[in-house]
Amino acid sequence: MISANPPEQTREQYVCNIIATWCAATPEQLQRGRAWYHNAHDLASLITDGDARTGAGVIAALSANKTWSENRRLARQAYETGLSSGHVQDALSKVTRIMAGEDPTEVLPMERKTGMFFRCIADPSDPDAVVIDRHAHDVAVGETYGHRDRGLGSARRYALLAHCYREAALRLNELPSTVQSVTWVVHTERIAGTGTRGPRR
């Protein structure tokens, strides 16, 4: 696991790794990465008849350890027929609360991946939100961890990597979420078929 408080030189290397991955994107990867959260926002609105904020909350609550296609299927099912299975009880409970009218910010862990995923989907123009998943971690540290523990349950480690993405975004004149989504596309396509668990979105 990386240190949650590395020296400045290491932090700078993480930022440079993120920027290098961004610069490796093809035009098509750039286009898909830039569109990712906008498309997710449209889906959130579609499945809730226009209530993108609630839809984003449901999608985020159901996102842990699910592929994007499975995440979408479960979110649609939640609205169309209800959801009593298909995920761990904690996630199902959060979905029930959000669908009953609770604000997602009161239900989701807002300083962690799930809460940030909600923010990025609910508002793709959010200037601060950034999702740090296992792929975002690997891009920043410059190493594919595979099944090894990345320690992203640590608030300090998450905040460190989020800061690195924000710094990279500042230098690239982009939104942090856009830098994360584009580098996610590049990285997951690099490792696809290598046995290191490629795209899950």
C-alpha positions in Angstrom: 0.0 0.0 0.0 1.2 3.5 -0.7 1.9 5.9 2.1 -1.0 8.2 3.0 1.5 10.9 3.6 4.3 10.6 1.0 7.1 13.1 0.4 6.4 15.9 -2.0 8.6 14.3 -4.7 6.3 11.2 -4.6 3.2 13.3 -4.8 4.6 15.1 -7.8 5.4 11.7 -9.5 1.7 10.7 -9.0 0.6 13.9 -10.7 3.0 13.3 -13.6 1.8 9.7 -14.0 -1.8 11.0 -14.3 -0.8 13.6 -16.9 1.3 11.1 -18.8 -1.7 8.7 -19.0 -3.9 11.6 -20.2 -1.4 12.5 -22.9 -1.5 8.9 -24.1 -5.2 9.0 -24.9 -6.3 8.6 -28.5 -8.8 11.2 -29.8 -11.5 8.5 -29.5 -10.5 7.7 -25.9 -10.6 11.4 -25.1 -14.0 11.7 -26.6 -15.4 8.8 -24.7 -13.8 9.9 -21.4 -15.1 13.4 -21.7 -18.6 12.1 -22.4 -18.7 9.5 -19.6 -20.3 11.4 -16.7 -22.5 13.3 -19.1 -23.9 10.0 -20.4 -24.3 8.7 -16.9 -26.1 11.9 -15.9 -28.5 11.3 -18.9 -29.1 7.8 -17.7 -29.8 8.9 -14.2 -32.4 11.3 -15.5 -33.9 8.8 -17.9 -34.5 6.1 -15.3 -36.2 8.5 -12.9 -38.3 10.5 -15.3 -36.2 13.6 -15.0 -34.9 13.4 -11.4 -31.2 13.1 -12.2 -30.1 13.8 -8.6 -32.1 10.9 -7.2 -31.1 8.7 -10.1 -27.4 9.5 -9.5 -27.8 8.5 -5.9 -29.3 5.1 -6.8 -26.7 4.4 -9.4 -23.9 5.4 -7.0 -25.4 3.3 -4.1 -25.4 0.2 -6.4 -22.0 0.8 -8.0 -19.6 -1.0 -5.6 -18.1 -4.2 -7.1 -20.4 -4.1 -10.1 -19.7 -3.7 -13.7 -21.2 -0.6 -15.3 -23.7 -2.7 -17.3 -24.8 -4.5 -14.1 -24.9 -1.2 -12.2 -27.2 0.2 -14.9 -29.4 -2.9 -14.9 -29.9 -2.8 -11.1 -30.6 0.9 -11.1 -33.3 0.5 -13.8 -34.8 -2.4 -11.9 -34.9 -0.4 -8.7 -37.3 2.1 -10.3 -39.3 -0.2 -12.5 -40.0 -3.1 -10.2 -38.2 -2.4 -6.9 -35.0 -4.1 -5.7 -34.8 -6.6 -2.9 -31.7 -8.5 -4.1 -28.7 -8.3 -6.4 -26.5 -6.4 -4.0 -25.4 -6.4 -0.3 -28.0 -5.3 2.2 -26.2 -2.0 3.0 -26.5 -0.9 -0.7 -30.1 -2.1 -0.9 -30.9 -0.1 2.2 -29.3 3.0 0.8 -31.3 2.7 -2.4 -34.5 2.3 -0.5 -33.8 5.4 1.5 -32.9 7.5 -1.6 -36.0 6.3 -3.5 -38.1 7.2 -0.5 -37.0 10.8 -0.8 -33.9 11.1 1.4 -31.2 13.3 -0.1 -28.3 11.2 -1.4 -25.8 13.4 0.5 -27.4 12.3 3.7 -27.2 8.6 2.8 -24.0 8.1 0.9 -20.4 8.4 2.2 -19.7 11.8 0.5 -15.9 11.9 1.0 -15.4 8.4 -0.5 -15.8 6.8 -3.9 -19.6 6.3 -3.7 -20.3 9.8 -2.7 -18.0 11.3 -5.3 -19.5 9.0 -8.0 -22.9 10.5 -7.1 -21.6 14.0 -7.4 -19.9 13.4 -10.7 -23.1 11.9 -12.2 -25.5 14.4 -10.6 -23.4 17.3 -11.9 -20.8 16.5 -14.5 -19.6 20.1 -14.3 -18.7 19.8 -10.5 -15.4 21.5 -10.3 -14.1 19.5 -7.3 -15.5 16.0 -7.3 -13.3 13.1 -8.4 -13.8 9.4 -8.1 -10.8 7.4 -6.8 -11.3 3.8 -7.7 -8.7 1.0 -8.1 -8.0 2.1 -11.6 -7.5 5.8 -10.6 -5.2 4.6 -7.9 -3.1 2.5 -10.3 -2.9 5.3 -12.9 -1.6 7.7 -10.2 1.0 5.3 -8.6 2.1 4.0 -12.0 1.6 0.4 -11.2 -1.2 -2.1 -11.8 -2.0 -3.6 -8.4 -4.3 -6.4 -9.6 -5.9 -8.0 -6.6 -3.6 -6.4 -4.0 -5.2 -4.2 -1.4 -4.9 -0.5 -2.3 -6.1 0.8 1.1 -8.7 3.1 -0.4 -10.8 2.8 2.7 -8.4 5.2 4.3 -9.7 8.7 4.2 -6.2 10.2 4.1 -5.1 8.0 1.2 -8.2 8.7 -0.7 -7.7 12.5 -0.1 -4.1 12.3 -1.2 -5.0 10.7 -4.6 -7.9 13.0 -5.1 -5.6 16.0 -4.5 -3.2 14.6 -7.2 -6.0 14.4 -9.7 -7.1 17.9 -8.9 -3.5 19.1 -9.4 -3.2 17.3 -12.7 -6.6 18.7 -13.8 -5.4 22.2 -12.9 -2.3 21.8 -15.0 -4.3 20.4 -17.9 -7.1 23.0 -17.6 -9.7 20.3 -17.2 -12.2 19.2 -14.6 -10.8 16.6 -12.2 -13.7 14.2 -13.1 -12.8 14.5 -16.8 -9.1 13.8 -16.1 -10.2 10.7 -14.1 -12.6 9.4 -16.6 -10.3 9.8 -19.6 -7.3 8.2 -17.8 -9.7 5.5 -16.6 -10.6 4.7 -20.3 -6.9 4.6 -21.3 -5.8 2.5 -18.4 -8.6 -0.1 -18.5 -8.1 -0.6 -22.2 -4.4 -1.1 -21.6 -5.0 -3.9 -19.1 -8.0 -5.5 -20.8 -7.4 -9.2 -21.3 -4.3 -9.2 -19.0 -6.0 -10.9 -16.1 -5.8 -7.7 -14.0 -9.5 -7.0 -13.9 -10.3 -4.6 -16.7 -13.4 -2.4 -17.1 -16.1 -2.7 -14.5 -17.9 0.5 -15.4 
